[in-house]
C-alpha cells in the first residue's frame, strides 16, 4: 500500500516565496535551465521551478524541478566518476523530456492540471531597490547605471510576508551632480557649467573582496570625499 504520511516542514508563505526564486532558474534569461527546459514553451503559462547542480570537474549533473502537479529529481553521471563533457545539463534535458511527455498525455486525455501556484493571501507583492533590498526612493530611480548608461533598472518586484516587507528607505543611493560632458561627478567647489549637469545617484556599497572578482558596476560606486581633497 502506498500510504502517505504528511508533515508540514515549511509555511506556505516560505514555500511560495522560494518557488518565486526557483522559477527564475527556468523562466528568466540567464537562468541555468532557461535554454534547456522546453516544457514552458509547450504548455504556455505553466509555472516551472527548478534547481540545477554540477559537481566539481563536471562529474555529475543534477536537476530538481517541479510544477504545481509534479515533482521529479534527475541525476546524470558515470558509475566510475568520469568527467562529462556536454554543452547543456543532461539531467535537466532528461527531466524536460519526461515532463513534456507527461503533459502531452494529459492534454491528449483531456485531464485537467494546474498552470500556476496559488499565492497565499498573506503574501504581499511590492517593489524594492535591488541594491539595498529596501523601499524605493527617487534616488533609486535616478541610478546612474540606468539613467546614463542604460543598464538594468534597480527597481524590482518581490514577494514578502508582513514581517519581511521592506520598511525603510534605501540607504545606498547617494544623489550627486553629474557632468555629462566630462563624464564625472561635479563636487561642491568645482566650476561646472550648469547646462552640463544632471542629478543622478551613485551606489554607496562596498565592492572589496578577498578574492579576485570582476566588478560590473565599479564605475557607479560612491565614495566619501576626503576632508583634505582638492
Secondary structure, DSSP 8 states (H G I E B T S, - for coil): ---------S-HHHHHHHHHHHHHHHHSTT-TTTTT--HHHHSTT---EEEEEE-GGG-EEEEEEE-SS-EEEEEEE-TT------SS-HHHHHHHHHHHHHHHHHHHHT----SS----TT-EEEEEETTTSSB--HHHHTBHHHHTT----SEEEEEE-TTTS--SB-SSEEEEEEETTTTEE--TT----GGGEEEEEEE------SS----TTGGGB-----TT--
